[in-house]
Amino acid sequence: MAFEQTLRPSFVVIPIRSLGPEHRDRIAAHLLALPPDDRYLRFGYAASDEQVRRYVEQLDFERDDIFGIYNRRLELIAMAHLAYSRDPDSANCAEFGVSVLARARGRGWGRRLFERAVLHARNEGVDLLFIHALSENVAMLKIARSAGATLERFGSETEAHLRLPPATLDTHMSELVDEQLAQTDYRLKQQAKSFWDFLALVQETRQGVREARHRSAS
């Protein structure tokens, strides 16, 4: 089925930035924070901590694309992995995977990450996007279905595939603006976190001085 523009962008701006190797530790922290049930839905099996760490270590930032949403504490609360096919016969194909921390759900961030990945995939020349999910992963399959994907169920697993139209000047400009916005947002959050960390250190030092004076006076 061809791509259908049923995913309507929200008026609420959610900065979604591309992630590089320097974000590997935060990616690991995000995935390790997923409880067993969520890891099962994300990976298709109950991934252990060691398996999660191995997955993160093997992420190829040169070949694939990773996108993430950070909160004000610079905690990665949602991320998506756009993995490109290694098969020369299906070079224009990619697979999408996503995870959102439990406390950050219900805000449509999985859907927004999907929109961001679709935009980037089109700009990279991808014409067929796959989503391989457990059939019980209702949220992910709902996102795929609402985008016009074709779903095929094979027992406990479901595969969705979505035909993407070619990139346009608008898609390239939209991604450029989105990325610049996300980079600016991240820098501002870095600066704010540094300020609050410094302030907390100052307050802790002052409290230590007060306690020391109190002990000396007693």
C-alpha positions, -999 to +999 in steps of 0.1 A: +000+000+000+013+034-009+021+060+018-010+079+029-006+113+046-028+104+075-002+114+101-010+151+109+018+171+125+009+185+159+010+222+167+030+213+198+067+213+189+086+182+202+124+186+196+136+153+182+173+152+175+195+128+157+219+109+181+255+100+175+281+079+192+285+105+220+249+096+231+257+059+235+257+059+273+223+077+274+209+052+249+220+024+271+206+040+302+172+045+284+170+009+272+182-005+306+154+015+323+128-004+303+110-031+325+110-067+312+076-064+295+087-033+276+120-049+265+100-079+253+079-056+231+109-036+219+132-064+210+108-093+205+123-112+234+130-106+271+164-090+266+187-092+296+209-063+307+238-079+289+219-083+257+208-047+259+244-035+264+255-056+235+228-041+213+239-006+222+276-014+216+268-027+182+249+003+170+264+016+138+259+053+137+275+055+103+250+032+087+218+036+107+200+066+122+190+070+158+166+097+170+157+107+205+136+130+228+153+144+259+137+159+289+149+189+309+173+167+329+189+154+297+174+120+302+166+102+270+129+093+275+121+081+240+142+069+211+138+054+176+162+033+155+160+035+117+180+005+105+189+003+068+190-029+048+224-045+042+210-066+014+221-051-020+188-063-035+168-043-011+190-013-005+161+011-004+145-005+026+147+003+062+133-010+095+118+011+123+119+004+160+109+026+189+108+027+227+093+052+252+098+051+290+066+042+308+062+075+326+065+094+293+037+076+275+003+089+264+018+120+248+021+107+213+059+106+213+062+072+196+041+085+168+062+117+166+093+096+164+077+076+136+069+108+117+105+120+121+119+087+109+096+086+079+107+121+069+144+112+072+139+079+054+123+096+024+151+121+023+176+092+023+159+075-007+141+048+012+109+037-005+098+008+017+097+010+055+093-021+076+081-025+112+085-059+127+065-062+160+049-086+183+012-088+175+004-078+211+023-045+206-010-026+199+005+009+202+031+003+175+008-014+152-018+014+156+009+039+145+017+018+114-019+013+105-028+050+109+001+058+084-015+035+058+009+005+063+000-030+052+000-054+081+005-091+079+002-113+109+022-145+114+011-160+147+025-140+176+043-116+152+031-089+128+050-073+100+040-039+086+054-024+054+048+012+042+055+025+008+071+059+009+070+086-019+101+103-031+116+131-012+107+167-021+122+201-014+097+205+014+107+172+031+144+183+029+136+217+043+114+203+070+140+180+082+167+207+083+144+230+104+135+201+127+171+192+133+183+227+139+154+232+164+164+200+182+201+209+183+192+243+198+168+228+223+195+203+234+221+230+239+197+251+260+189+220+281+226+214+286+232+250+298+202+248+321+213+215+336+248+228+341+234+259+359+212+238+382+239+213+389+262+242+399+236+257+421+229+224+438+267+221+445+268+256+460+238+249+482+254+216+493+286+234+501+268+260+521+249+234+540+281+216+548+296+249+561+265+255+583+267+220+598+304+224+605+298+257+623+270+242+643+293+213+654+320+237+663+297+259+684+282+229+703 
